[in-house]
Amino acid sequence: MLKNTSIEISEKNNLKEKIQKLCKEKNAVIMAHYYQPNDIQDIAHFVGDSLALAQWAKQTNADIIVVCGVHFMGETAKILSPGKKVLIPDLNAGCSLADSCPADKFEEFIRQYPGYKVISYVNTTAAVKALTDICVTSTNARKIVEQFPSDAKLIFGPDKNLGDYINSTTGRKMILWNGACHVHEQFSLEKILELKAQYPDALVLAHPECKKPVLMVADFIGSTQALLNYATQSEKRRFIIVTESGVIHEMKKKNPGKEFIPAPPIDSSCGCSECNFMRLNTMEKLYNCLLNEQPEILIDETLRRKAEKSILQMLEMS
């Protein structure tokens, strides 16, 4: 067993070196979301949430951007950096939330509310962003919504849970599209309460994409980055994490003396709160992606320009 483990570690290190060599040769940067597998987070040049990835994509001087995340994140990078080659290790790495909001259906929905401004979560396709006045992330959504007049007519999509949370915290009455993230929808309130009973000193940190009953028992609600920051700054030593469990890797790196317990979904007794789409990316796929410069994210220029306006507006208001 020890021999096999040593061979496996050696192979991983060899692959890591090959990836790093290709990045230097091709002036490529790897951007990874916090929900990516641990080894991809460790090799990435930038690791962050959706807002940070968008900001880095706009600022980087690299010729090639490899987005280790899901498809809409690759699209966002290409929208902001049209002159750069944008790659993603696996084109099948989609997003249940983005898929819950088809552009044609969303356009029909918008037409029912003439005169309304459209605010869309960044977890959407380029086609939906093109229908949008301003994009938001979970990091900046509340801040941006509060910049509109209190009586502004607003549509928010596609995440109903995030939209409901913003409505409740700002007093707004935004019209919400009925979409959701399959990971955050599946957290079990009952199992979170059981964990809380088992670890009474633990704080519950939850993402606003979770359902309202889960948010009501949370000690802190925030974006992926906000949860990481809170856990790092808190004097508490134990936390129940109610978001995709990939972020726990960075939490442990920044806080080696603290304990992080992943909240389980309804249909599992383990802490298997993983996004199956995010986990499609692997080190092997990352290597092949850099080697062959495929799969590449390509967007029609007319569509890209329309979608870009909503993202640039977000970055300006952030």
Secondary structure, DSSP 8 states (H G I E B T S, - for coil): -HHHHHHHHHHHHHHHHHHHHHHHHHTEEEEEETTS-HHHHHH-SEEE-HHHHHHHHHH---SEEEEES-HHHHHHHHHH-TTSEEE-S-TT---HHHHTS-HHHHHHHHHTSTT-EEEEESSS-HHHHTT-SEEE-TTTHHHHHTTS-TT--EEEESBHHHHHHHHHHH----EE--B--HHHHTB-HHHHHHHHHH-TT-EEEE-TTS-HHHHHT-SEE--HHHHHHHHHH-S-SEEEEES-TTHHHHHHHH-TTSEEEE--BTT-SS-----TTGGG--HHHHHHHHHHT-SB----HHHHHHHHHHHHHHHHH-
